[in-house]
Amino acid sequence: MIFKKGNIPYSARYEAFDQEYNNELRILKVNVDEHPNTVSLFGIMSVPTTILFKNGEPIDKIIGVVNIEEIKQFISNYK
């Protein structure tokens, strides 16, 4: 789940992962301005914030902008 503000293109980096991970990975984007209750639920203090879930539970997060290799490493830590 990627928390972002407005139409910031940061989340576009994740779009290619849908194909690369053969639907093992699902990308959800949350606009912090449109979903303040969700932001509060997950304690989001800054954007972008990326939360990785496994079996419906949050297991880790990245705060801030990261490059594609860092995203891949983040995901592979939990495969």
N, C-alpha and C positions, 0 to 999 in steps of 0.2 A: 504494500500500500504506500503510495507516494503522496505526501501532503505538500501542496504547492499553492502559490498565490496567483490567482487569475490565469492567464494563458501563457505563463512562463514556459518556454520550450524545454526545460530541463527534463521533463518526463519522457520526451521523445526518444531519449537515449535507451529507454527500456523497451521500446516497441519491437526492436529486433530480437529480443530475448524470447518472445512468443514462439517464433519459429525455431530458434536455436535449441530451446529446451523442450521441443515437441509437446507443448501443452502441459508439461510438468509444472510450469510456472504460470501464474495468473497475475496480471498487472491491474491494479486498481488505483485510480487517481482521485484524490480528494481535494477540491478547491476549498481552502480554509475560510474564505469569505462566505461561501455558500453552505458550509456544514460546520458551524461553530460547536455544536454538541459533540460531533465526532472528534473534533480537535481537542476538546476538553476531556473526553473519554480516554484518549491516548496520551494526554499530557504534552501535547505539541507546543513547544515554546518558540521554535524558529523554523523557517522553511528555506529550502526543501528539507524534509525529513522523510526517510524511507524506512518502513518497518517491514521486517520479514516475518511471515507467519508460517507455522507448521502445524498441521492438523487443527487449524482454526485458532491457534494461540500465538500471540506475538513472542518471538524468540530472540530477536536482535534488532537494532536500528542503526542507521547512519544519519548523522545530522550534517547538512551542508552539501555543497556540490562536490561530486567525485567523478573521476574519469571512468571510462568503460572497463578498463582492467580492474579497477578497484571494485566495481559493481560485480564483475564476474567472480572475483576472489570472495567477496562477501557472500554471494549465493553458493559458491562451491564449498564453503566451510560447513554447509548444512545439508548437502546432498546425500 
